[in-house]
Amino acid sequence: METLIFRSNSPKKLEALKAVAKALEISFESEEKPYHPKFVTKIEKSKEDKKAGKGRVSSIDEIDSLWK
């Protein structure tokens, strides 16, 4: 037996691969790995902070000066 792993960001392509596997009577497993919950919480908090007016806007020159 051989195992193949397909990765794609395109749901359309993944559905096509699943359809081919079903048509050829090949068994397969599908596993979705969500983002880590702590990461999701951090991103959601950042979005809330931005809506609440928290944070700071930096100019291109300020950001560019970080690399000098």
Beta strands, then each sheet from edge to edge (+ up, - down):
end
